[in-house]
């Protein structure tokens, strides 16, 4: 296991591949997962030492694999897409299907809520993208003309409300960007040499990442419709997600989970669980029938502290970040040189307070650490976990923070 993340526990209830993981934006103690066992599970996160969560409800109704699931922003509803060709809207409190969306002629591969939860988009193996309202009425179908020429594997809304867009990925090896207002094509992003399985949009909506058969992640500028650069994952990519509070991109591949720092374009984590094999009584231990288990889905918690990953054997693994010291004491900081090129200027922020410092003293440091620790304790009780981010990659580690203090003739 890599140094930055530590395996915290597992969650077991699905009997087949975990195809999607949805986490709430309020960071509450629940997640929702979809599986090829035809079910959706609402989990309560107990965060116990061995079993990190327990099933609270199992939602059934789809007659085939459930390929995708997402949550509404208020966490009250889940939206699923299945190989039975339908979408379903689920009332999580009641544990029942509230609405069916019928219109696709083949498997539904991907679904998404708009930022305001008023619109729904779906992608299918029938090569179409459909835009729905929450009443289950299809308002527009993207087909023919500029539409994809093969299966549409993934579709997402951009969180950018100024220029609302839909981003889709396809087995025709392209990613397409559509104007949400009229469902017209804005850009076709070409560059992959194999089918594209997945696409993810950054939290600010400025860029997207795509990956699939060729094992290469392409990063795109959504506004300009241009390729920025590529990252080699080395294996088929099944899922991508951006960290909500770090400039990181995570990829689920058939070898491992890889995490890149996008500023340095370097791998910061390569999470290789022991590749398990299936050779139980059902196969009689026949080596020829062994099946390698790999990650098929992943998602971050809203605060970026927890990474959930789902595997082909139905197991979920939960990794926690080890940035606890940084999250405890520094809410947000930026550094640069002062005007005369001398000491570093440190800008420390937390709610209601911001200051620049070019001179440190032990008294000042200790006082601020005490204040910050008190603030953290109060806000943690209230349910708020401060964000942690650095503006430059060289200040993203604790070692570099120590270097800054050494430049001020202090020990830390």
C-alpha positions, 0 to 999 in steps of 0.5 A: 500500500502506498504511503499516502493512503492507508487501507481502512476497511472493506464492505461486502454485500454485492455478489458481482462486480461493483459498477458504480459508487456514488457519494453525497456532497454533504459528506454524510455517513452513507454511500450508494453502490450499483452492481452486476448483481442487479441491485443497488445498495444504500450503505451506512458507514459505521467506520469500524475497524474491519467493516467500514459500512453495512448495508442499510437498504438493497434496492431491487427492480432492474432485471439486468446489470445495474451499470451506473448510479448517481445521487441527487445533490440533497442525497434523497434520491438515487438515479440508476441505469441498467442493461435492461434499457431503463433508468430508475429514480429511487426514493432512498428514504422509502427504499422504493423506485419512484419513477421509471424512464423508458425510451432507450432500445438497448443497455443504458450505460451511464446516467447523470443529474444536472447541477440543479437536479432538474435534468437527467442525461443518459447514454446507451448502447443504442448510440443515443444520448437522451435528456430527461426531466425528473418526471420521466419525460424525454425532452431531447434525443441526440442521434444521427448527424453529429451523434456518436457512431458507436456505443455511448459508454459514459455521460456527465454534466459539467458543473460549470453553470455559466456555460452548461455542457454535457460531456460524452464518451464512446466506443467510437474512440471520441469524446464529445462536448454538447451545449446543454441549452440546445443539445448541439455539438460544441466539440469533438475530442479525438485522440484515443486509439481504442474505445473510450470507457469513461470520462470525468469532469473536473470539480470546476468544470474547466477540464475533463479526462477520458480513458479506455482500451488504449490505457492512456488518459487524455486531459482536455480543455473543455472551453477550448476543446483542445487536448492538454496532455496525456498520462500513461496508465499502462492498462485498460482504464475502467473508471476515472475521478478527480479529487474534490480538494487536490489537483489529483486524478484517479484511474481504476485500471486492470493492474491497480488504482493510479493517482496522478498529481496533475500539476507535476504530471507524476504518479503520487499513488499506485494502489496495488491490492493483492490480485486475488483469484477465484478458484473456489468450490464452484470451479473445483480449484481449476487454475484454467478458470481462475479469474483476476479481480480488479477495480471497476469503479471508484469515487472520493468522499466529498471532503477528499479524505476517503477513496472508495473503490469497487471490484469485480468480486463485489467487494469495496475497499476503503482507503483513507489519506494520511494527511491528518497533520496537514488537515489538522493545522492548515486550512489553506495556504499559499506561498511566494517570495516577498518583493525583495526576494528574501524570506518566503511569504506565507498566507494562512487562511481559515474562515474569517481570518487571513494574514501574510507573514514574512517573519516567524517566531516560536511564540507565533507558531505555537499560538496559531497552532493552538488556535487552529486546533481549537477551531478544527475541533469545534468545526469537526463537531459541527460536521465541517472538515476544513479543506487543505490545498497548496497552490504550488506542487512543491508545497504539497508535502510536509517536507516542504513545509518543514523547509520553509520553517528552516528558512526562517531559522526554526525547527519543526 
